[in-house]
Amino acid sequence: MVKSSSSSSETADVQSVLEAVYKSAKRFVGRGKVATYIPALARVPKEKFGMAVVAVDGSEAVVGDAEEAFSIQSISKVFSLLLAMRLRDQELWKRVGREPSGNPFNSLVQLEYEKGVPRNPFINAGAHITTDCIVVGNDDPKQAILAEVRALAGNPAIDFDMEVAESEREHGYRNAAIANFLKANGNLESEVDDVLDVYFHQCSIAMSCRDLARAGSFLANRGVDVATGRRIATERKTRRINALMATCGLYDAVGSFAFHVGVPAKSGVGGGMLAIIPGEMAVAVWSPGLDAQGNSYVGVKALELFTAKIGRSIY
């Protein structure tokens, strides 16, 4: 088993496990389909594959294309939820639920029969609610999200991919329909266009696997930033974010992922995945080919191999 430790031998063990997983998972590279409904994502080569691990002791391990930036897409919902919980933690849960959706991430059907209250903050409708909280609570909401992610990753160069943001805006009809439905049901305070603008930009944030693992490592460390020791969230809020990732982070594939992998995770249609092993480490994977549920085909396989090799599951 891999244990969190400051010793160089333990760091080497994580690196060797990661290299073994990378070698085994490479046979799946090229499978799946890239997201085509966002044209800027459709051009990303399916052959890309990287992984990064950041342990709670601060040690890091990377393989493959772990230093190349990619659009994190829905993984950004973890960070927008963090900000929304800081701003309106109690009120937030009256506007969005905490249950798995069992439907695609951009479904309108469930939202309609539940009268404009999204099932959880990780489907698109729920993320519009958390984004709305950030819009209301900040003079410059886009910069507020960007500043938080930069600080968590320790990388001031992280930025929006403006091509992706524009592509999202030009083809965001379904998101517009969701936001307008929320507004019609009185569950969106800001103007629809303002919420969508911030939402499209947060999804376009470009990060590497190393950046992403660093940014998510506080979730493995009881809410404390691994690099700086700064408290990012209370232990209670950290547990709740991890719980939502475990139950809602992969949409209608969450049960299968829990069965095969067994840790909290959040995926994005850019092919990225952030997984948390509480008390030990954050793991980021990127490979653009998606499975039928919109999750990275290689990413799911790699995380299954990784948790099996180190003998970890939260269940």
C-alpha positions as CSV (number, residue, x, y, z in Angstrom):
1,M,0.0,0.0,0.0
2,V,1.1,3.6,-0.6
3,K,1.2,5.6,2.6
4,S,1.4,9.3,3.0
5,S,4.9,10.2,4.2
6,S,7.5,12.8,3.7
7,S,10.2,10.2,3.0
8,S,11.7,10.1,-0.5
9,S,11.1,6.3,-0.6
10,E,7.4,6.8,-0.2
11,T,7.4,9.4,-3.0
12,A,9.2,7.0,-5.2
13,D,6.6,4.3,-4.4
14,V,3.8,6.6,-5.6
15,Q,5.8,7.5,-8.7
16,S,6.3,3.8,-9.5
17,V,2.6,3.0,-8.9
18,L,1.7,5.8,-11.2
19,E,4.1,4.7,-13.9
20,A,2.7,1.1,-13.7
21,V,-0.9,2.4,-14.0
22,Y,0.1,4.7,-16.9
23,K,1.6,1.8,-18.7
24,S,-1.4,-0.5,-18.2
25,A,-4.0,2.2,-19.0
26,K,-2.2,3.3,-22.2
27,R,-3.8,0.4,-24.1
28,F,-7.2,2.2,-23.7
29,V,-5.9,5.5,-25.2
30,G,-7.8,6.4,-28.3
31,R,-11.1,4.9,-27.2
32,G,-14.2,7.0,-26.7
33,K,-15.2,10.1,-28.4
34,V,-14.1,13.7,-27.8
35,A,-16.9,16.2,-27.0
36,T,-18.1,17.6,-30.3
37,Y,-20.9,19.8,-29.1
38,I,-18.2,22.3,-28.1
39,P,-16.2,22.7,-31.3
40,A,-13.0,23.9,-29.5
41,L,-12.9,20.6,-27.6
42,A,-13.5,18.5,-30.7
43,R,-10.0,19.4,-32.0
44,V,-8.1,18.0,-29.0
45,P,-6.2,14.8,-29.9
46,K,-7.6,11.7,-28.2
47,E,-4.0,10.4,-27.8
48,K,-3.3,12.7,-24.9
49,F,-3.0,11.1,-21.5
50,G,-1.5,12.4,-18.2
51,M,-1.8,11.7,-14.5
52,A,-0.7,13.6,-11.4
53,V,-0.8,12.8,-7.7
54,V,-0.4,15.3,-4.8
55,A,-0.2,13.7,-1.4
56,V,-1.1,15.5,1.9
57,D,2.6,15.6,2.8
58,G,3.2,17.7,-0.3
59,S,4.9,15.1,-2.3
60,E,4.0,14.9,-6.0
61,A,4.2,12.4,-8.8
62,V,3.4,12.8,-12.5
63,V,3.4,10.8,-15.7
64,G,2.6,11.4,-19.4
65,D,1.0,14.7,-20.4
66,A,0.5,15.9,-16.9
67,E,2.0,19.3,-17.5
68,E,-0.2,20.2,-20.5
69,A,-3.2,22.5,-19.8
70,F,-6.7,21.4,-20.8
71,S,-10.2,22.8,-20.3
72,I,-11.4,21.5,-17.0
73,Q,-15.1,22.0,-17.9
74,S,-17.4,20.6,-15.2
75,I,-14.6,20.0,-12.7
76,S,-14.8,23.7,-12.2
77,K,-18.1,23.0,-10.4
78,V,-16.2,21.8,-7.4
79,F,-14.5,25.2,-7.0
80,S,-17.7,27.2,-7.7
81,L,-19.5,25.1,-5.1
82,L,-16.7,25.9,-2.6
83,L,-17.1,29.6,-3.2
84,A,-20.9,29.4,-3.1
85,M,-20.8,27.6,0.3
86,R,-18.6,30.3,1.7
87,L,-21.1,33.0,0.6
88,R,-24.4,31.3,1.3
89,D,-24.0,27.9,2.8
90,Q,-27.4,27.6,4.5
91,E,-29.5,29.3,1.9
92,L,-27.8,27.4,-0.9
93,W,-29.4,24.1,0.1
94,K,-32.9,25.5,-0.2
95,R,-32.2,26.2,-3.9
96,V,-30.3,23.1,-4.9
97,G,-30.6,19.5,-3.7
98,R,-28.0,16.9,-2.7
99,E,-29.2,13.8,-4.5
100,P,-27.8,11.9,-7.5
101,S,-29.7,12.8,-10.7
102,G,-29.7,9.5,-12.6
103,N,-29.9,11.7,-15.7
104,P,-27.4,13.3,-18.1
105,F,-25.7,16.4,-16.8
106,N,-27.6,18.8,-19.1
107,S,-31.0,17.3,-18.6
108,L,-34.1,19.6,-18.6
109,V,-36.7,16.9,-17.9
110,Q,-35.9,16.4,-14.2
111,L,-35.6,20.2,-13.6
112,E,-39.1,20.7,-15.0
113,Y,-41.0,18.2,-12.8
114,E,-39.0,19.3,-9.7
115,K,-40.2,22.8,-10.3
116,G,-36.8,24.5,-11.0
117,V,-34.9,23.0,-8.0
118,P,-31.8,21.2,-9.4
119,R,-31.1,17.7,-8.0
120,N,-27.5,18.6,-7.0
121,P,-24.8,21.3,-7.6
122,F,-22.8,19.2,-10.1
123,I,-25.4,18.9,-12.9
124,N,-25.5,22.0,-15.1
125,A,-28.7,23.4,-13.6
126,G,-27.2,23.1,-10.1
127,A,-24.0,24.7,-11.2
128,H,-26.0,27.7,-12.5
129,I,-27.2,28.1,-8.9
130,T,-23.7,28.1,-7.4
131,T,-22.5,30.5,-10.2
132,D,-25.5,32.8,-9.4
133,C,-24.3,33.0,-5.8
134,I,-20.9,34.0,-6.9
135,V,-22.3,36.6,-9.3
136,V,-24.4,38.1,-6.6
137,G,-21.6,38.0,-4.0
138,N,-18.7,39.5,-6.1
139,D,-18.1,42.7,-8.1
140,D,-16.0,40.6,-10.5
141,P,-17.2,37.0,-10.3
142,K,-15.0,35.7,-13.1
143,Q,-11.9,37.0,-11.5
144,A,-13.1,35.7,-8.1
145,I,-13.2,32.1,-9.4
146,L,-10.0,32.5,-11.3
147,A,-8.2,33.9,-8.3
148,E,-9.4,31.0,-6.1
149,V,-8.2,28.4,-8.6
150,R,-4.8,30.1,-9.1
151,A,-4.3,30.3,-5.3
152,L,-5.2,26.6,-4.8
153,A,-3.0,25.4,-7.6
154,G,-0.2,27.8,-6.7
155,N,0.0,28.9,-10.3
156,P,-0.8,32.5,-11.2
157,A,-0.5,31.7,-14.9
158,I,-3.8,29.7,-14.9
159,D,-6.3,31.5,-17.1
160,F,-9.5,31.1,-19.1
161,D,-9.2,29.5,-22.6
162,M,-11.0,32.3,-24.4
163,E,-11.5,30.1,-27.5
164,V,-13.3,27.5,-25.4
165,A,-15.3,30.2,-23.6
166,E,-16.5,31.7,-26.9
167,S,-17.3,28.3,-28.3
168,E,-19.4,27.5,-25.2
169,R,-21.2,30.8,-25.6
170,E,-21.9,30.3,-29.3
171,H,-23.3,26.8,-28.8
172,G,-24.7,27.1,-25.3
173,Y,-28.4,26.8,-26.2
174,R,-29.2,24.1,-23.8
175,N,-27.5,25.9,-20.9
176,A,-29.4,29.0,-21.9
177,A,-32.7,27.0,-21.7
178,I,-31.7,25.7,-18.3
179,A,-30.9,29.1,-16.9
180,N,-34.1,30.6,-18.3
181,F,-36.1,27.8,-16.7
182,L,-34.4,28.5,-13.4
183,K,-35.2,32.2,-13.8
184,A,-38.8,31.5,-14.7
185,N,-39.1,29.5,-11.5
186,G,-37.6,32.2,-9.3
187,N,-34.4,30.3,-8.6
188,L,-32.0,32.6,-10.3
189,E,-31.3,36.1,-8.8
190,S,-29.0,37.5,-11.4
191,E,-29.7,38.1,-15.1
192,V,-29.5,35.0,-17.2
193,D,-26.8,36.4,-19.5
194,D,-24.6,37.3,-16.5
195,V,-24.8,33.8,-15.0
196,L,-24.1,32.2,-18.4
197,D,-21.1,34.4,-19.1
198,V,-19.5,33.5,-15.8
199,Y,-20.4,29.8,-16.1
200,F,-19.0,29.5,-19.6
201,H,-15.7,31.1,-18.5
202,Q,-15.3,29.0,-15.4
203,C,-15.8,25.8,-17.5
204,S,-13.1,27.1,-19.9
205,I,-10.4,27.4,-17.2
206,A,-7.3,25.6,-18.5
207,M,-5.2,23.6,-16.0
208,S,-2.7,20.8,-16.2
209,C,-3.1,17.5,-14.2
210,R,-0.5,18.8,-11.8
211,D,-2.4,22.1,-11.3
212,L,-5.6,20.2,-10.8
213,A,-4.3,17.7,-8.3
214,R,-2.7,20.6,-6.3
215,A,-5.9,22.6,-6.4
216,G,-8.0,19.7,-5.2
217,S,-5.5,18.5,-2.5
218,F,-7.3,20.4,0.3
219,L,-10.2,18.0,-0.1
220,A,-7.8,15.2,0.9
221,N,-6.4,17.2,3.7
222,R,-9.5,18.0,5.8
223,G,-9.8,21.4,4.1
224,V,-6.3,22.6,4.6
225,D,-4.1,23.7,1.6
226,V,-1.3,21.2,1.3
227,A,1.3,23.7,0.1
228,T,0.6,26.6,2.3
229,G,-1.2,25.3,5.4
230,R,-4.0,27.8,4.7
231,R,-7.5,26.6,5.7
232,I,-9.6,26.6,2.6
233,A,-12.8,25.1,4.0
234,T,-13.9,23.7,7.4
235,E,-13.7,20.0,7.9
236,R,-17.5,19.8,7.8
237,K,-17.7,21.6,4.4
238,T,-14.8,19.5,3.1
239,R,-16.6,16.3,4.0
240,R,-19.8,17.6,2.3
241,I,-18.0,18.4,-0.9
242,N,-16.4,15.0,-0.9
243,A,-19.7,13.4,-0.2
244,L,-21.3,15.2,-3.2
245,M,-18.4,14.2,-5.4
246,A,-18.9,10.6,-4.3
247,T,-22.6,10.5,-5.0
248,C,-23.0,13.0,-7.8
249,G,-19.6,13.7,-9.4
250,L,-20.0,11.4,-12.4
251,Y,-23.7,12.0,-13.1
252,D,-25.5,8.8,-14.2
253,A,-22.3,6.7,-14.0
254,V,-21.7,7.4,-10.4
255,G,-22.9,4.0,-9.2
256,S,-20.6,2.1,-11.6
257,F,-17.7,4.4,-10.6
258,A,-18.3,3.8,-6.9
259,F,-18.4,0.1,-7.5
260,H,-15.2,-0.1,-9.6
261,V,-13.1,2.8,-8.2
262,G,-14.6,3.7,-4.8
263,V,-13.5,7.3,-4.2
264,P,-15.0,10.8,-4.6
265,A,-14.4,12.2,-8.0
266,K,-15.5,14.9,-10.5
267,S,-15.3,14.6,-14.2
268,G,-15.5,17.1,-17.1
269,V,-16.2,16.7,-20.8
270,G,-12.7,18.0,-21.5
271,G,-11.5,14.6,-20.5
272,G,-10.3,15.6,-17.1
273,M,-11.0,13.9,-13.7
274,L,-10.2,14.8,-10.2
275,A,-10.3,12.1,-7.6
276,I,-9.8,12.4,-3.8
277,I,-8.5,9.8,-1.4
278,P,-9.4,11.4,1.9
279,G,-6.5,11.7,4.3
280,E,-4.0,10.8,1.7
281,M,-4.0,12.4,-1.8
282,A,-5.6,14.0,-4.8
283,V,-5.3,12.4,-8.2
284,A,-5.9,14.1,-11.5
285,V,-6.2,12.4,-14.9
286,W,-6.6,13.7,-18.4
287,S,-7.5,11.9,-21.6
288,P,-10.0,13.5,-23.9
289,G,-11.8,10.4,-25.3
290,L,-15.2,10.1,-23.5
291,D,-17.4,7.1,-22.7
292,A,-21.1,7.0,-23.3
293,Q,-21.8,8.9,-20.0
294,G,-19.4,11.7,-20.9
295,N,-16.5,10.7,-18.6
296,S,-12.9,10.1,-19.7
297,Y,-12.7,6.5,-20.9
298,V,-9.1,6.2,-20.0
299,G,-9.5,8.3,-16.9
300,V,-12.0,5.9,-15.4
301,K,-9.8,2.9,-16.2
302,A,-6.7,4.6,-14.9
303,L,-8.4,5.5,-11.6
304,E,-9.7,2.0,-11.2
305,L,-6.2,0.6,-11.7
306,F,-4.7,3.1,-9.3
307,T,-7.1,2.5,-6.4
308,A,-6.8,-1.2,-6.9
309,K,-2.9,-1.1,-6.8
310,I,-2.8,1.0,-3.6
311,G,-5.7,-0.8,-2.0
312,R,-7.9,2.2,-1.3
313,S,-11.7,2.8,-1.3
314,I,-13.9,4.9,1.0
315,Y,-16.4,2.0,1.2
